[in-house]
Amino acid sequence: MMPRGRERDLTLTGPEKRLLVVFAEGYSYMKAAELLGISRNAVLSMSQNLRAKLGAGSKEEAVEIARKRGELG
């Protein structure tokens, strides 16, 4: 739970945006980890964070929402 008076930052980080680009290209979590040079667990954690920020239930939905928001260019 967030302390009173603090709002959660919903801005996507650079790594989260890069992960979204990889997801938009249709890659799996494992392939995303390989392409980004990070662990699968890091991809899963980052994916969970960005889905929460975007209010998405899946990586595919996160990509769709990010496109609509102009986050993917």
VMD Tcl script that draws the C-alpha trace (Angstrom):
set ca {
  {0.00 0.00 0.00}
  {1.23 3.48 -0.89}
  {1.80 5.99 1.91}
  {-0.77 8.79 2.03}
  {-0.01 11.74 -0.16}
  {2.11 9.74 -2.62}
  {0.86 8.82 -6.05}
  {2.21 5.94 -8.04}
  {4.28 6.99 -11.05}
  {2.53 5.66 -14.14}
  {5.21 6.86 -16.55}
  {6.81 4.02 -18.50}
  {10.56 3.70 -18.10}
  {12.96 3.33 -21.02}
  {13.44 -0.40 -20.35}
  {9.66 -0.90 -20.15}
  {9.22 0.85 -23.50}
  {11.95 -1.33 -25.03}
  {10.20 -4.42 -23.70}
  {6.91 -3.24 -25.22}
  {8.63 -2.88 -28.61}
  {9.89 -6.46 -28.35}
  {6.41 -7.66 -27.34}
  {4.90 -5.70 -30.25}
  {7.15 -7.71 -32.56}
  {5.54 -10.87 -31.19}
  {8.41 -12.27 -29.13}
  {7.97 -14.53 -26.13}
  {9.15 -13.71 -22.62}
  {12.21 -15.94 -23.09}
  {13.14 -14.42 -26.45}
  {12.57 -10.91 -25.03}
  {15.00 -11.71 -22.22}
  {17.57 -12.93 -24.72}
  {17.15 -9.91 -27.02}
  {17.33 -7.41 -24.15}
  {20.19 -9.18 -22.38}
  {18.27 -9.60 -19.12}
  {16.90 -12.57 -17.18}
  {13.49 -14.07 -17.80}
  {12.55 -13.10 -14.24}
  {13.47 -9.48 -14.99}
  {11.24 -9.58 -18.07}
  {8.36 -11.05 -16.07}
  {8.74 -8.44 -13.33}
  {9.02 -5.56 -15.80}
  {6.04 -6.91 -17.74}
  {3.95 -7.07 -14.58}
  {4.90 -3.48 -13.71}
  {4.11 -2.09 -17.15}
  {0.81 -3.99 -17.34}
  {-0.16 -2.47 -13.99}
  {0.80 1.01 -15.18}
  {-1.22 0.59 -18.37}
  {-4.14 -1.26 -16.76}
  {-3.60 -4.22 -19.09}
  {-4.35 -7.87 -18.43}
  {-1.82 -9.29 -20.88}
  {1.29 -8.29 -22.77}
  {-0.76 -8.10 -25.97}
  {-3.23 -5.73 -24.34}
  {-0.33 -3.67 -22.97}
  {1.02 -3.28 -26.51}
  {-2.40 -2.23 -27.79}
  {-2.85 0.36 -25.02}
  {0.69 1.69 -25.47}
  {0.08 2.10 -29.20}
  {-3.11 4.07 -28.54}
  {-1.23 6.28 -26.05}
  {1.57 6.88 -28.54}
  {4.16 5.10 -26.40}
  {5.43 2.95 -29.30}
  {5.97 5.74 -31.82}
}
mol new
graphics top color blue
foreach p $ca { graphics top sphere $p radius 0.5 }
foreach p [lrange $ca 0 end-1] q [lrange $ca 1 end] { graphics top cylinder $p $q radius 0.2 }
display resetview
